[in-house]
Every structure is written in C-alpha cells, then in structure tokens.
C-alpha cells in the first residue's frame, strides 16, 4: 500500500494557510474536495490488468485464436475471492485468473480510512441496489449497497472482527454430515488468517488463542470514544457479562470493545490489502484483471456430464466480450447477490424463472437465489450531552471546518489516529432474547421460537456508534448525537434474489422480506427495550442528554407502548449489509445449491465461495467466516489437484 508523502501534504496545507480561503474550500466542497487531493497523493501503481485483451480472447468471432487457458478462474475479487487467488497461486503449478468487475479498493482513500467508508456508498464503486418493497416494513424499498471493487465488502464494511458463534459451524457440520465444518476443525482457518496485534490496554485477551502469522491484522488500533466505553460498563450493570474476547471456543456471549480489521497504521485491512500484496502480485502464475465483469459461465457437455470450462466477461455493456478457459475449476465469489445472479444468467437456476427471461436452461437448480437472509438492524438516536461527537464530518460552520481539518492532519500527517480512525462500530454486546436475567418472565411472558444454533449462541447484537445518522450515513442530525443499535443475528425471515432480465448489466431484484416472520419483530422489540434501559443506566446515562425531548430522538421512547415501538421498528429496520445463503450449502434433497466442498450440484468443475453458501447466517459479522471458508476451500482445491 502506498503511503502519503508528508512533505507534499505539508506543502498543500501551507498553500491553504488555514485561512478564510480554506474555509471556502472546505466549507463548500467539504470533505469531498480535500479527499480528492488526498486520493491523488495516495495514488499507487498496481500490477492489475485493465486491458482485457491481455487475459482473454474476443468472442465469438469464428476463426479467432483459442481463448486464454488457466487452471482456475475466480469470478469476483471480494472478501473470499482475494483469499482464494493468493492461496491457490502459492502453488506455482496452478495458473490463476481473478476477474473483478470493479477497481482496486486499497487505491481509494475513502476505503482505507476507517471512518470514511460510507462516502463510497453513492459512487460507482458500489452497486446501487434497492430492495423490493418490504411488506412487513411499511412497504419501504431500501438501499442495499454491495461493493464493486477488489476487497469486496471487506473494503466498505465497519471493520468489526467478529466471527459468529462456534455453535454456528457445528450446526453446519451436522447438517452436512461433514466434520470438517465443526468449530474444532474449521476454527483453525480463522486463526490461519489472523495476525493478532496485542494491546497493553487489553491484557485479558488470550493471545495464544489468536493467530499470529496470518495476513489479516486484527486488534485495537481504532479510535474509541469514552461514551462507547461507558456503554460496556452500563451493559455490565444491567446484567450482561463482560468478555475480553468474542472470538473464543467457549462462545461469543457478553459485552466488550470489539476487535477490528485495522492495522497499526490505522488503516483498513481488507482481503485485497492483506492477500494481494506486492509479492503475491509478482507471481507469474497469478493474473488479476479489473473492470472485468463476468457475464456468464461457459459450459460443455463432456461424455454426458455438464462441465464449467470458462467465463465470458466484458468491461461494459456496449464493449467487446472476452472469454477465458479453465482447465480445472471455475469458482464464483461474487457475493450473496451477484453469485446467484451469475449462475442464473449462465443457465443454472430455477428452470421456469430462467425460461421466463429467455435464458436457455443448462441445469435446473431450483434453490439458486432462494433463502436470502440478512441481519435486520434498528437504530436508536440520542443527544450527546457533552457536544463531543464528530458531527463536523459534515461541516456546517467555520468551527466545523477547523475541526475537520485538524482531524485530517491528525490522521494523515501525524499518523496518530484521532476521529478519522473510528470504525463507528466501537463496542458491542451479544445476548439471547430468552436470557431471564435480561428479560424476566414477569415482564416478558411470551416464549419466542429459538432460532439460534445452540444454547451458547446469541440471537441479538447490541452495538454503538459515536454519532447518529440516517440513510446509511448520508444524513446527520443538526445536534451532537450518539447512537445505539440492535440487530437480529439469526432472523427467521428469508427472501430471494431474482433476475430482472437476461442482461448481466441489469441489477437483480433483491427481497430480504424483513420482519415477515412475526417473531423477528418480537425479538427486535426486546432488544430495543434493553437498549433504552441501557441508555438510562450508569455510567452511560451521564453522556446522554436525558432532558432533550425532541421527538426525532429517543430519550422518551422508553415511555412508548410495545405497539408503538413495533411501529418504530417497522419504520426504521434496515440492512446491516450481511446478505447470505442464496447458494446454500445443503444436501441436494434439502434445498442445496452446493455440497460440503462448495461444488455446485449437477455441474462439474464449478464451485461457489462467499457468504451465499452459508447454510444459516452466522450469529454476528460475516467477513471473518468468508475469509475462513476461502482458506478452507483453498486447501481443498489444492489437495484435489494433487490427487488427480
């Protein structure tokens, strides 16, 4: 990763002189104008290929040279795809092509800087998806951002290094009849990718249980506000036990500061920055093509067996189409929306749906795109009593401009972190909605269905952010704020991804069906009630202005009835950006799309590796499991090559 030339930035600041002219610059263009300069200063050379003629051959014209051949073609350089490309190319005898529809994520200042990722949401680097109207959530359509860059959603997430519950993976193993997925066996792939950076403020973390040699640095290099530290103490005071580390074999329940995918330079660690290093990109057997959108997988019928033999791809809808062939494997790693989309465009999916859009059926696989599940989140908003939030990230005054510029100097020049080094999700608690210590039967008499993977697994996460926002960070409040959030880690409501047309350039339809199952709303109601209690518990209550009673904040929401709060939940429920399970790993007779080695049923040499294969969504943040399944599949694929 390239770093900022300090002399050049000092020169820039000297030219600005922090005068009224700077006020005009930063006030009118604000953050965006200044970061455009920083993006130039941070520009880096890469070995990525954007000339697609260098990695494939034009198709179809007759008489053209045979398409370029690779051993493995990986479709999608996201959270899992970069892992696979790096690990498979460790073997010099495996020739790998990685196709990414977008560009580099590490080249983007908004991605590298922990607090600025939401600034990418309205850009070309993020697919501008919107959900179908949510029938149980006031009929609203919802913005559903999905990354279009190397690193995938690990380049635009909140960098929260939480992996789910060990029981999640034991459940996968029982379901598949494959012990390699048990936490006892699969857990080693989490420590394989980890490079834990111990911190003197957190001596209770057992470093021996964390990986030390992996490419992904995790630790405590983000900035955390005093308010989020007070949240931890308030949670303990309402009965949530403290845990020093969420990612241990004994389970993930409890409250703590959350580890992050942020390195000692206080920059984001994505799958691109961790795995596609300079040394990896120098390998002669690895080719990484950017601006290369896969349009379909190519198949042949060989001795009565359908086989994946290559991929077609293009830079744009009106540009030339290219093909590359694979000798051994095509692995789709495009994410829980795009992976089923590519399969269906290629003729693999529900036959009637494919025919509806005029796509020839290569293989009927009814559950491609089905079982879409996401973590639904509800946000609560509070007035910051001490007016200490980072509201100035969207400057509205000369004072805000000075604070913003000071934060930029602190982060980019002095390298001391500061406000720009927050990942927003600073502290968290994982709980069960049936915990009698938190939800006594006298107050919560209804028994709700248990959707967890086991008795030690959560169905709710509570977490904090150092300021409140709406519309995915686009809108801030006009006063200093703080926010608490709750999401359902194991929702029962599921939906689907469907085609809108046969064109690979048309964004697919996504329908997560938020709150379709009534118990999902009932569990979120319990979480909201608990957060409102925590907000009034010492020491957190001292940081929140309990006398501020404006209706758009939640200081008075604890006085609302259950029905009023349920109405609020329906109005506010949103995505936490964790879609999963649309190419589900499951037995073929139980609505499966891939088997326990992630091979697509009915097609040889075709696999899927990303969150779409989760049999059930993990009880927490999804990036860690995506890293781990790619580490596991890399070993499986290399082993299969050596036995051929």
C-alpha positions in Angstrom: 0.0 0.0 0.0 1.3 3.4 -0.9 1.5 6.0 1.9 1.1 9.7 2.0 4.2 11.9 1.1 4.3 14.1 4.2 6.2 16.9 2.5 3.7 17.2 -0.2 0.8 17.3 2.2 2.6 19.9 4.3 3.0 21.9 1.1 -0.7 21.6 0.4 -1.6 22.8 3.9 0.9 25.7 3.6 -0.8 26.8 0.4 -4.2 26.6 2.1 -2.8 28.5 5.1 -5.9 27.6 7.0 -7.4 31.0 6.2 -10.8 32.1 5.0 -9.8 30.8 1.6 -9.5 27.3 3.3 -12.9 27.9 4.9 -14.4 28.4 1.4 -12.7 25.3 0.1 -13.6 23.0 2.9 -17.0 24.5 3.6 -18.3 24.3 0.0 -16.6 21.1 -1.1 -16.1 19.9 2.4 -14.7 16.5 2.9 -15.0 15.5 -0.7 -12.8 18.3 -2.1 -10.0 17.7 0.4 -10.1 13.9 -0.1 -9.8 14.3 -3.9 -6.4 15.9 -3.3 -5.5 13.1 -0.8 -6.6 10.5 -3.3 -4.1 11.9 -5.8 -1.4 11.9 -3.2 -2.2 8.3 -2.3 -2.1 7.1 -5.9 -0.3 3.8 -6.3 0.9 1.7 -9.1 -0.5 -1.8 -9.3 0.0 -5.0 -11.3 -3.7 -5.2 -12.0 -4.7 -5.6 -15.7 -7.4 -3.4 -17.1 -6.8 -4.3 -20.8 -9.0 -7.4 -21.0 -7.4 -8.5 -24.3 -4.4 -9.4 -22.3 -6.3 -12.0 -20.2 -8.9 -13.3 -22.7 -9.8 -13.6 -26.3 -12.6 -11.8 -28.2 -15.8 -13.9 -28.5 -17.3 -15.2 -30.6 -15.8 -14.4 -33.9 -15.1 -17.6 -35.8 -11.5 -18.2 -36.6 -10.2 -16.2 -33.7 -7.5 -17.7 -31.5 -8.5 -20.1 -28.8 -9.3 -18.3 -25.5 -6.5 -18.0 -22.9 -6.4 -21.0 -20.6 -6.0 -21.0 -16.8 -6.2 -23.8 -14.3 -8.6 -21.8 -12.1 -10.8 -18.8 -12.9 -12.1 -16.9 -9.9 -15.1 -14.7 -10.5 -15.2 -11.8 -8.1 -12.3 -10.3 -6.2 -14.2 -9.7 -3.0 -13.9 -10.9 0.6 -13.3 -14.5 -0.4 -12.0 -14.1 -3.9 -8.8 -12.4 -3.0 -8.1 -15.1 -0.4 -8.5 -17.8 -3.0 -6.4 -16.1 -5.6 -3.5 -15.6 -3.1 -3.6 -19.1 -1.6 -4.1 -21.1 -4.8 -1.3 -19.2 -6.6 1.1 -20.2 -3.8 1.4 -23.4 -5.9 3.4 -22.3 -8.9 1.8 -25.1 -10.9 -1.7 -23.6 -10.6 -2.3 -20.8 -13.0 -5.0 -18.5 -11.6 -7.1 -15.7 -13.2 -9.0 -13.4 -10.9 -11.8 -11.4 -12.6 -13.1 -8.3 -10.7 -15.9 -6.1 -12.1 -14.6 -3.0 -10.2 -11.2 -1.5 -9.5 -8.8 -1.5 -6.5 -10.3 -0.8 -3.1 -7.0 0.0 -1.5 -6.5 2.7 -4.0 -9.4 4.6 -2.5 -8.8 6.9 0.4 -12.4 6.5 1.5 -11.9 2.8 1.8 -8.5 2.8 3.5 -9.6 5.4 6.1 -11.7 3.5 8.7 -14.4 6.2 9.3 -15.0 7.2 5.6 -16.3 4.0 4.0 -19.9 5.3 3.8 -18.7 8.0 1.5 -18.3 5.3 -1.1 -21.9 4.2 -1.0 -23.3 6.6 -3.7 -20.3 6.1 -6.0 -19.5 3.9 -9.0 -17.5 1.7 -6.6 -20.7 0.4 -5.0 -23.6 -1.4 -6.8 -26.7 0.8 -6.3 -29.1 -1.9 -5.3 -32.5 -1.2 -3.8 -34.7 -3.9 -2.2 -38.2 -4.7 -3.3 -40.9 -3.0 -1.2 -40.8 -4.7 2.2 -44.3 -5.7 3.0 -43.8 -6.1 6.8 -41.7 -2.9 7.0 -44.1 -0.2 5.9 -43.7 -1.1 2.2 -40.4 0.7 2.0 -37.8 0.0 -0.6 -34.3 0.1 0.9 -30.8 0.9 -0.2 -28.7 -2.2 -0.4 -25.1 -1.3 -1.1 -22.8 -4.0 -2.4 -19.1 -3.3 -3.1 -17.8 -3.3 -6.6 -14.1 -3.3 -6.1 -11.2 -5.6 -5.1 -11.7 -6.5 -1.4 -15.5 -6.5 -1.9 -17.5 -5.7 1.1 -14.4 -6.1 3.3 -13.4 -2.8 1.7 -16.6 -0.9 2.8 -17.7 -2.6 6.0 -17.3 -1.3 9.6 -14.2 -3.5 10.1 -15.7 -5.4 13.1 -13.7 -8.5 13.6 -16.3 -10.8 15.0 -16.8 -14.3 13.6 -20.1 -15.6 14.8 -20.6 -18.4 17.3 -18.7 -21.7 17.4 -22.0 -23.5 17.5 -22.9 -22.0 14.1 -20.3 -24.1 12.5 -21.1 -27.2 14.5 -24.6 -26.8 13.2 -23.3 -26.6 9.6 -21.3 -29.8 10.2 -24.2 -31.8 11.5 -26.4 -30.6 8.7 -23.9 -31.6 6.0 -22.7 -34.7 7.7 -19.1 -33.4 7.3 -16.9 -33.0 10.4 -14.5 -30.7 8.6 -17.0 -27.9 9.3 -17.1 -28.3 13.1 -15.6 -25.5 15.1 -13.0 -28.0 16.3 -11.8 -28.5 12.7 -12.9 -25.4 10.8 -11.8 -23.0 13.6 -8.2 -23.3 12.6 -8.9 -21.4 9.4 -9.8 -18.3 11.5 -6.5 -18.4 13.3 -4.8 -19.1 10.0 -5.9 -15.8 8.5 -5.4 -13.8 11.8 -2.4 -11.7 12.7 -3.4 -10.6 16.2 -1.7 -7.4 17.4 -1.7 -7.5 21.3 -2.6 -4.2 23.0 -1.4 -3.3 26.6 -4.9 -2.0 27.5 -6.4 -5.4 26.9 -4.2 -8.0 28.8 -7.2 -10.3 29.3 -7.2 -11.3 25.7 -5.5 -14.7 25.4 -3.1 -14.1 22.6 -2.3 -17.8 22.4 -5.9 -18.4 21.2 -5.4 -15.9 18.3 -3.5 -16.4 15.1 -0.2 -14.6 14.9 1.1 -15.3 11.4 -1.8 -14.7 9.1 -2.2 -11.9 6.6 -5.1 -10.2 8.3 -4.1 -7.9 11.1 -6.7 -7.6 13.9 -6.5 -5.7 17.1 -7.4 -2.4 18.8 -6.0 0.3 16.6 -9.3 2.1 16.0 -10.3 5.1 18.0 -13.0 4.5 20.6 -15.0 7.3 22.4 -15.5 7.5 26.1 -19.2 7.1 25.5 -18.7 3.6 24.0 -16.5 2.6 26.9 -19.4 3.8 29.2 -21.7 1.5 27.2 -19.7 -1.5 28.2 -20.0 -0.6 31.9 -23.7 0.1 31.5 -24.2 -3.3 29.9 -22.5 -5.0 32.8 -24.7 -3.0 35.2 -27.9 -4.3 33.6 -26.6 -8.0 33.7 -24.6 -8.6 30.5 -21.3 -10.3 31.5 -18.0 -8.8 30.3 -15.9 -10.9 27.9 -12.4 -10.0 26.9 -12.7 -11.7 23.5 -15.8 -12.6 21.5 -13.9 -15.0 19.2 -13.2 -17.9 21.5 -14.2 -21.5 21.6 -16.3 -21.0 24.8 -18.7 -18.8 22.9 -19.4 -15.2 21.9 -22.0 -14.1 24.5 -21.1 -10.9 26.5 -20.1 -7.3 26.1 -16.7 -5.8 25.1 -14.9 -3.5 22.9 -14.8 -5.1 19.5 -11.6 -6.0 17.7 -11.2 -4.5 14.3 -9.7 -5.2 10.9 -7.5 -2.1 11.3 -3.7 -2.2 11.3 -1.1 -0.4 13.3 -1.0 2.4 10.8 -4.7 2.8 11.5 -5.7 1.8 8.0 -8.4 -0.7 7.0 -7.3 -4.3 6.4 -9.3 -5.7 3.5 -8.9 -9.0 1.7 -7.2 -7.1 -1.1 -4.7 -5.3 1.1 -4.0 -8.4 3.2 -3.8 -11.0 0.4 -2.9 -9.2 -2.8 0.4 -7.9 -1.6 3.3 -6.8 -3.9 4.9 -10.2 -3.5 1.7 -12.1 -4.3 1.0 -9.9 -7.4 4.6 -10.6 -8.6 3.8 -14.3 -9.1 3.9 -15.3 -12.7 1.0 -17.7 -12.3 -1.5 -15.1 -11.0 -3.3 -12.7 -13.2 -5.7 -10.1 -11.7 -8.0 -8.4 -14.1 -10.0 -5.3 -13.1 -13.0 -3.7 -14.8 -13.9 -7.3 -15.9 -17.5 -8.1 -15.2 -18.4 -11.7 -15.7 -21.4 -12.1 -18.0 -21.7 -15.8 -17.9 -20.0 -19.1 -17.1 -19.2 -21.3 -20.2 -20.2 -25.0 -20.2 -19.5 -28.0 -22.3 -21.3 -31.4 -22.3 -18.5 -33.9 -22.0 -19.4 -37.6 -22.0 -22.9 -36.8 -20.7 -21.6 -34.5 -17.9 -22.0 -30.8 -17.9 -18.8 -29.1 -17.0 -17.8 -25.5 -16.4 -15.0 -24.7 -18.8 -14.6 -20.9 -18.8 -16.0 -17.5 -18.3 -17.2 -14.7 -20.5 -16.5 -11.1 -19.3 -16.6 -7.6 -20.5 -15.8 -4.0 -19.4 -19.2 -2.6 -20.4 -22.5 -3.5 -22.0 -21.5 -2.0 -25.3 -17.9 -3.1 -25.3 -16.2 -6.2 -26.7 -16.9 -9.6 -25.0 -13.9 -11.7 -24.0 -13.5 -15.4 -23.0 -11.0 -17.3 -20.9 -11.0 -21.0 -20.3 -10.3 -23.0 -17.2 -8.7 -26.5 -17.2 -9.9 -27.4 -13.8 -12.1 -25.0 -11.8 -14.4 -22.0 -12.1 -15.1 -20.6 -8.6 -17.7 -17.9 -8.2 -17.0 -15.5 -5.4 -19.3 -12.6 -6.3 -21.3 -12.4 -3.1 -24.8 -13.3 -2.0 -26.4 -11.1 -4.6 -24.2 -11.4 -7.6 -23.2 -15.1 -7.3 -26.8 -16.4 -7.8 -27.2 -13.7 -10.4 -24.3 -15.0 -12.4 -25.4 -18.6 -12.1 -28.9 -17.7 -13.4 -27.5 -15.7 -16.3 -25.4 -18.8 -17.1 -28.5 -21.0 -17.2 -28.1 -22.6 -13.8 -31.1 -22.0 -11.5 -34.9 -22.3 -11.3 -35.9 -23.5 -14.8 -39.2 -21.7 -15.0 -37.6 -18.4 -13.9 -34.8 -18.8 -16.5 -37.3 -19.5 -19.3 -39.3 -16.5 -18.3 -36.3 -14.4 -19.2 -35.4 -16.4 -22.3 -32.2 -17.9 -20.8 -31.5 -21.5 -22.0 -31.5 -23.9 -19.1 -28.2 -25.6 -18.7 -29.1 -27.2 -15.4 -32.3 -26.8 -13.3 -31.3 -26.0 -9.7 -34.5 -24.6 -8.0 -32.9 -23.0 -5.0 -30.4 -20.7 -6.7 -31.2 -17.3 -5.3 -33.6 -18.6 -2.6 -33.1 -18.4 1.2 -31.8 -14.8 1.1 -31.3 -13.7 4.6 -29.8 -10.5 6.1 -29.3 -9.1 9.6 -32.0 -6.5 10.1 -30.9 -3.6 12.3 -32.8 -0.9 14.2 -31.1 2.4 15.2 -31.8 4.5 18.3 -30.8 8.1 18.4 -29.7 10.2 21.5 -28.4 13.7 22.1 -24.8 13.8 23.2 -24.8 15.7 26.4 -21.2 17.0 26.0 -21.5 18.0 22.3 -18.4 16.0 21.6 -19.5 13.9 18.6 -17.8 14.0 15.2 -20.8 15.8 13.6 -18.3 18.1 11.9 -17.6 15.2 9.4 -20.3 17.1 7.5 -19.1 20.7 8.2 -21.7 23.4 8.6 -19.7 26.1 10.2 -16.2 27.6 10.3 -15.7 25.8 13.6 -16.6 22.5 12.0 -14.1 23.2 9.1 -11.3 23.7 11.6 -12.2 20.6 13.5 -12.3 18.6 10.3 -9.0 19.9 9.0 -7.4 19.2 12.4 -8.7 15.6 12.2 -7.2 15.2 8.8 -3.8 16.5 10.0 -4.0 14.1 13.0 -4.8 11.1 10.8 -2.9 11.8 7.5 0.1 13.8 8.8 0.8 12.9 12.4 -0.4 9.3 12.0 -1.9 9.4 15.5 -5.4 8.2 14.5 -7.9 10.5 16.1 -11.5 10.8 15.0 -10.9 9.5 11.4 -9.7 6.2 12.9 -13.0 5.2 14.3 -14.7 2.3 12.6 -18.0 3.6 14.0 -18.9 0.1 15.5 -16.8 0.6 18.6 -18.4 -1.6 21.3 -20.8 -4.5 21.2 -22.8 -7.0 23.2 -24.1 -10.4 22.1 -27.1 -11.6 24.0 -30.0 -14.0 23.9 -33.6 -12.8 23.8 -34.6 -15.6 26.2 -32.0 -14.7 28.8 -34.1 -14.5 32.0 -31.5 -12.2 33.6 -32.2 -9.6 30.9 -35.8 -10.5 30.0 -37.5 -11.8 33.1 -40.7 -13.9 32.6 -42.6 -11.4 34.8 -42.0 -8.7 32.1 -41.6 -10.9 29.0 -44.0 -13.8 29.4 -44.1 -14.9 25.8 -41.9 -17.8 24.8 -40.4 -17.0 21.4 -39.1 -19.6 18.9 -35.4 -20.3 19.3 -33.6 -19.6 16.1 -30.0 -19.9 17.4 -27.5 -22.6 16.6 -27.2 -23.6 20.2 -27.6 -22.6 23.9 -24.4 -20.6 23.9 -25.2 -18.6 20.8 -26.8 -15.1 20.5 -29.8 -14.0 18.6 -29.3 -10.3 19.2 -26.3 -8.0 18.9 -26.3 -4.5 20.5 -23.6 -2.1 19.3 -22.6 1.6 19.5 -21.6 4.3 17.1 -20.1 7.6 18.1 -22.8 9.6 16.4 -26.3 9.0 15.0 -27.1 9.1 11.3 -29.8 8.3 8.8 -29.8 7.0 5.2 -26.6 5.0 5.7 -24.5 7.9 6.8 -25.8 10.4 4.3 -27.8 12.4 6.8 -26.6 13.6 10.2 -28.7 15.3 12.9 -28.4 19.1 13.5 -27.2 18.4 17.1 -24.5 16.3 18.5 -25.7 12.8 18.9 -24.8 9.2 19.9 -26.4 6.0 18.6 -27.3 2.6 19.9 -28.2 -0.2 17.5 -29.7 -3.7 17.7 -29.8 -6.3 15.1 -31.2 -9.8 14.9 -28.3 -12.3 14.4 -30.5 -15.2 13.4 -33.6 -14.0 11.7 -36.2 -16.5 10.5 -37.5 -14.3 7.7 -36.0 -15.1 4.3 -36.4 -13.8 0.8 -34.8 -14.2 -2.7 -32.6 -12.8 -5.4 -34.3 -12.9 -8.9 -33.5 -11.8 -12.4 -34.9 -8.6 -13.8 -33.8 -9.5 -17.3 -31.4 -11.7 -19.2 -28.9 -8.8 -19.3 -25.8 -9.1 -17.0 -25.8 -5.3 -16.8 -29.3 -5.1 -15.2 -29.1 -5.2 -11.4 -31.1 -8.1 -10.0 -34.1 -8.0 -7.8 -33.4 -8.4 -4.0 -36.1 -9.1 -1.5 -34.9 -9.9 2.1 -38.5 -10.0 3.4 -37.6 -8.1 6.6 -39.9 -9.0 9.6 -42.0 -11.4 7.5 -41.9 -13.8 10.5 -43.6 -12.0 13.5 -41.0 -13.4 16.0 -38.3 -11.4 14.3 -40.1 -8.2 15.2 -40.8 -9.5 18.7 -37.1 -10.2 19.3 -36.1 -6.8 18.0 -38.6 -5.3 20.4 -36.8 -6.9 23.3 -33.5 -5.6 22.0 -34.9 -2.1 21.7 -36.4 -2.2 25.2 -33.0 -3.3 26.6 -31.1 -0.6 24.7 -33.5 2.1 26.1 -32.8 0.7 29.6 -29.0 0.7 29.0 -29.3 4.4 27.8 -30.6 5.2 31.3 -28.0 3.2 33.2 -24.8 4.5 34.7 -22.3 5.4 33.5 -23.8 5.8 30.0 -26.6 8.0 31.2 -24.1 10.7 32.1 -23.1 11.0 28.5 -26.6 11.4 27.1 -28.8 14.4 27.5 -31.8 12.9 29.2 -33.6 16.3 29.3 -33.5 16.6 25.5 -37.0 15.5 24.5 -37.2 16.4 20.8 -39.4 13.8 19.0 -36.9 12.7 16.4 -34.6 11.4 19.2 -35.3 8.5 21.6 -34.9 9.9 25.1 -38.6 9.5 25.6 -39.0 6.2 23.7 -38.9 4.1 26.8 -42.4 5.5 27.6 -43.9 4.1 24.4 -46.1 1.0 24.3 -45.0 -2.2 22.7 -47.2 -1.5 19.7 -45.7 2.0 19.3 -42.2 0.6 19.5 -43.1 -2.2 17.0 -44.3 0.5 14.6 -41.0 2.3 15.1 -39.1 -0.9 14.3 -41.1 -1.3 11.1 -40.3 2.2 10.1 -36.6 2.0 10.9 -35.5 -1.5 10.1 -32.6 -1.6 7.6 -29.9 -3.8 6.2 -26.7 -4.4 8.2 -25.0 -5.3 4.9 -24.8 -9.0 5.7 -26.8 -10.9 2.9 -26.2 -14.6 2.8 -27.4 -18.1 1.9 -28.6 -17.6 -1.7 -26.4 -20.5 -3.0 -26.9 -22.5 0.2 -24.6 -25.3 1.2 -27.1 -28.1 2.0 -27.8 -31.7 1.0 -29.2 -31.9 -2.5 -32.6 -33.1 -1.2 -32.7 -30.2 1.3 -32.7 -27.3 -1.0 -29.0 -27.2 -1.5 -27.1 -25.5 -4.3 -23.5 -26.6 -3.3 -22.2 -29.6 -1.4 -19.8 -29.6 1.6 -16.9 -28.9 -0.8 -18.8 -26.0 -2.3 -19.3 -27.8 -5.6 -22.4 -26.8 -7.5 -24.8 -29.8 -7.8 -25.1 -31.2 -11.3 -22.1 -29.3 -12.8 -18.5 -30.4 -12.8 -15.7 -28.0 -12.1 -17.9 -25.3 -10.7 -17.9 -24.0 -7.1 -19.2 -21.1 -5.1 -17.3 -19.5 -2.2 -18.7 -16.5 -0.4 -21.5 -15.7 2.1 -24.1 -17.1 -0.3 -23.1 -20.7 0.7 -23.9 -20.2 4.4 -26.4 -22.9 5.4 -27.6 -20.4 8.0 -26.3 -16.9 8.5 -23.6 -16.7 11.2 -24.5 -15.2 14.6 -22.6 -12.0 14.0 -20.4 -10.3 11.4 -19.9 -12.2 8.2 -16.5 -11.2 6.8 -14.5 -13.5 9.1 -16.4 -16.5 8.0 -15.9 -15.5 4.4 -12.1 -15.3 4.9 -12.2 -18.7 6.6 -14.3 -20.6 4.1 -11.9 -19.3 1.4 -8.9 -20.5 3.4 -10.6 -23.9 3.7 -11.6 -24.2 0.1 -8.0 -23.2 -1.0 -6.7 -26.2 0.9 -9.4 -28.5 -0.5 -8.8 -27.4 -4.1 -5.0 -27.7 -3.9 -5.4 -31.2 -2.3 -7.8 -32.2 -5.2 -5.3 -31.1 -7.8 -2.5 -33.2 -6.2 -4.7 -36.3 -6.3 -5.6 -36.0 -10.0 
